[in-house]
Amino acid sequence: MGAGGAGARLDPRPVLHNDALQFLISVVGVIVFTGLTAWDAQRLKHMAAELPEGRRGAYAIVGALSLYLNFINLFLILLRFTGGRRS
């Protein structure tokens, strides 16, 4: 069997287009990013209590960016979770 035949056997596309697998990936992603968002919020709360007054601005920007990225990822996964397929 040539290289083309070996590549055809290893093609993951039929597995990735499975609706049940996509649903499972979406549910796991929602759970992971919801937990990550809650963990980041608690981490930022504890950091803000421990930082001196002059250093809070820089950490606030980094914390806001971290939460923003968590919310964007959660939104994208929710879109995949609720989005319908076109047939």
CNS distance restraints for C-alpha pairs under 8 A (distance, minus, plus):
assign (resid   1 and name CA) (resid   5 and name CA) 5.86 0.50 0.50
assign (resid   1 and name CA) (resid   6 and name CA) 7.03 0.50 0.50
assign (resid   2 and name CA) (resid   6 and name CA) 6.61 0.50 0.50
assign (resid   3 and name CA) (resid   7 and name CA) 6.19 0.50 0.50
assign (resid   4 and name CA) (resid   8 and name CA) 6.23 0.50 0.50
assign (resid   5 and name CA) (resid   9 and name CA) 6.49 0.50 0.50
assign (resid   6 and name CA) (resid  10 and name CA) 6.56 0.50 0.50
assign (resid   7 and name CA) (resid  11 and name CA) 6.39 0.50 0.50
assign (resid  12 and name CA) (resid  16 and name CA) 6.25 0.50 0.50
assign (resid  13 and name CA) (resid  17 and name CA) 6.19 0.50 0.50
assign (resid  14 and name CA) (resid  18 and name CA) 6.94 0.50 0.50
assign (resid  15 and name CA) (resid  21 and name CA) 7.96 0.50 0.50
assign (resid  16 and name CA) (resid  21 and name CA) 7.05 0.50 0.50
assign (resid  16 and name CA) (resid  22 and name CA) 7.17 0.50 0.50
assign (resid  17 and name CA) (resid  21 and name CA) 7.77 0.50 0.50
assign (resid  17 and name CA) (resid  22 and name CA) 7.26 0.50 0.50
assign (resid  18 and name CA) (resid  22 and name CA) 6.31 0.50 0.50
assign (resid  19 and name CA) (resid  23 and name CA) 6.15 0.50 0.50
assign (resid  20 and name CA) (resid  24 and name CA) 6.20 0.50 0.50
assign (resid  21 and name CA) (resid  25 and name CA) 6.12 0.50 0.50
assign (resid  22 and name CA) (resid  26 and name CA) 6.13 0.50 0.50
assign (resid  23 and name CA) (resid  27 and name CA) 6.21 0.50 0.50
assign (resid  23 and name CA) (resid  81 and name CA) 6.45 0.50 0.50
assign (resid  24 and name CA) (resid  28 and name CA) 6.14 0.50 0.50
assign (resid  25 and name CA) (resid  29 and name CA) 5.97 0.50 0.50
assign (resid  26 and name CA) (resid  30 and name CA) 6.13 0.50 0.50
assign (resid  26 and name CA) (resid  77 and name CA) 5.88 0.50 0.50
assign (resid  26 and name CA) (resid  78 and name CA) 7.19 0.50 0.50
assign (resid  26 and name CA) (resid  80 and name CA) 6.62 0.50 0.50
assign (resid  26 and name CA) (resid  81 and name CA) 5.30 0.50 0.50
assign (resid  27 and name CA) (resid  31 and name CA) 6.29 0.50 0.50
assign (resid  27 and name CA) (resid  81 and name CA) 7.21 0.50 0.50
assign (resid  28 and name CA) (resid  32 and name CA) 6.07 0.50 0.50
assign (resid  29 and name CA) (resid  33 and name CA) 6.04 0.50 0.50
assign (resid  29 and name CA) (resid  74 and name CA) 7.56 0.50 0.50
assign (resid  29 and name CA) (resid  77 and name CA) 6.39 0.50 0.50
assign (resid  30 and name CA) (resid  34 and name CA) 5.92 0.50 0.50
assign (resid  30 and name CA) (resid  74 and name CA) 6.12 0.50 0.50
assign (resid  30 and name CA) (resid  77 and name CA) 6.35 0.50 0.50
assign (resid  30 and name CA) (resid  78 and name CA) 6.83 0.50 0.50
assign (resid  31 and name CA) (resid  35 and name CA) 6.15 0.50 0.50
assign (resid  32 and name CA) (resid  36 and name CA) 6.06 0.50 0.50
assign (resid  33 and name CA) (resid  37 and name CA) 5.95 0.50 0.50
assign (resid  33 and name CA) (resid  70 and name CA) 6.38 0.50 0.50
assign (resid  33 and name CA) (resid  71 and name CA) 7.95 0.50 0.50
assign (resid  33 and name CA) (resid  73 and name CA) 7.21 0.50 0.50
assign (resid  33 and name CA) (resid  74 and name CA) 5.74 0.50 0.50
assign (resid  34 and name CA) (resid  38 and name CA) 6.30 0.50 0.50
assign (resid  34 and name CA) (resid  74 and name CA) 7.13 0.50 0.50
assign (resid  35 and name CA) (resid  39 and name CA) 6.07 0.50 0.50
assign (resid  36 and name CA) (resid  40 and name CA) 6.04 0.50 0.50
assign (resid  36 and name CA) (resid  70 and name CA) 7.26 0.50 0.50
assign (resid  37 and name CA) (resid  41 and name CA) 6.15 0.50 0.50
assign (resid  37 and name CA) (resid  67 and name CA) 6.40 0.50 0.50
assign (resid  37 and name CA) (resid  70 and name CA) 5.90 0.50 0.50
assign (resid  37 and name CA) (resid  71 and name CA) 7.44 0.50 0.50
assign (resid  38 and name CA) (resid  42 and name CA) 6.30 0.50 0.50
assign (resid  39 and name CA) (resid  43 and name CA) 6.09 0.50 0.50
assign (resid  40 and name CA) (resid  44 and name CA) 6.06 0.50 0.50
assign (resid  40 and name CA) (resid  63 and name CA) 7.83 0.50 0.50
assign (resid  40 and name CA) (resid  66 and name CA) 7.56 0.50 0.50
assign (resid  40 and name CA) (resid  67 and name CA) 6.91 0.50 0.50
assign (resid  41 and name CA) (resid  45 and name CA) 6.20 0.50 0.50
assign (resid  41 and name CA) (resid  67 and name CA) 7.44 0.50 0.50
assign (resid  42 and name CA) (resid  46 and name CA) 6.27 0.50 0.50
assign (resid  43 and name CA) (resid  47 and name CA) 6.09 0.50 0.50
assign (resid  44 and name CA) (resid  48 and name CA) 6.01 0.50 0.50
assign (resid  44 and name CA) (resid  63 and name CA) 6.39 0.50 0.50
assign (resid  45 and name CA) (resid  49 and name CA) 6.48 0.50 0.50
assign (resid  46 and name CA) (resid  50 and name CA) 6.49 0.50 0.50
assign (resid  47 and name CA) (resid  51 and name CA) 6.10 0.50 0.50
assign (resid  48 and name CA) (resid  56 and name CA) 6.64 0.50 0.50
assign (resid  51 and name CA) (resid  55 and name CA) 6.50 0.50 0.50
assign (resid  51 and name CA) (resid  56 and name CA) 6.37 0.50 0.50
assign (resid  52 and name CA) (resid  56 and name CA) 6.86 0.50 0.50
assign (resid  55 and name CA) (resid  59 and name CA) 6.90 0.50 0.50
assign (resid  56 and name CA) (resid  60 and name CA) 5.89 0.50 0.50
assign (resid  57 and name CA) (resid  61 and name CA) 6.46 0.50 0.50
assign (resid  58 and name CA) (resid  62 and name CA) 6.52 0.50 0.50
assign (resid  59 and name CA) (resid  63 and name CA) 5.92 0.50 0.50
assign (resid  60 and name CA) (resid  64 and name CA) 5.94 0.50 0.50
assign (resid  61 and name CA) (resid  65 and name CA) 6.16 0.50 0.50
assign (resid  62 and name CA) (resid  66 and name CA) 6.18 0.50 0.50
assign (resid  63 and name CA) (resid  67 and name CA) 6.23 0.50 0.50
assign (resid  64 and name CA) (resid  68 and name CA) 5.96 0.50 0.50
assign (resid  65 and name CA) (resid  69 and name CA) 6.17 0.50 0.50
assign (resid  66 and name CA) (resid  70 and name CA) 6.30 0.50 0.50
assign (resid  67 and name CA) (resid  71 and name CA) 6.18 0.50 0.50
assign (resid  68 and name CA) (resid  72 and name CA) 6.20 0.50 0.50
assign (resid  69 and name CA) (resid  73 and name CA) 6.14 0.50 0.50
assign (resid  70 and name CA) (resid  74 and name CA) 6.08 0.50 0.50
assign (resid  71 and name CA) (resid  75 and name CA) 5.99 0.50 0.50
assign (resid  72 and name CA) (resid  76 and name CA) 6.22 0.50 0.50
assign (resid  73 and name CA) (resid  77 and name CA) 6.20 0.50 0.50
assign (resid  74 and name CA) (resid  78 and name CA) 6.09 0.50 0.50
assign (resid  75 and name CA) (resid  79 and name CA) 6.15 0.50 0.50
assign (resid  76 and name CA) (resid  80 and name CA) 6.36 0.50 0.50
assign (resid  77 and name CA) (resid  81 and name CA) 6.05 0.50 0.50
assign (resid  78 and name CA) (resid  82 and name CA) 6.04 0.50 0.50
assign (resid  79 and name CA) (resid  83 and name CA) 5.38 0.50 0.50
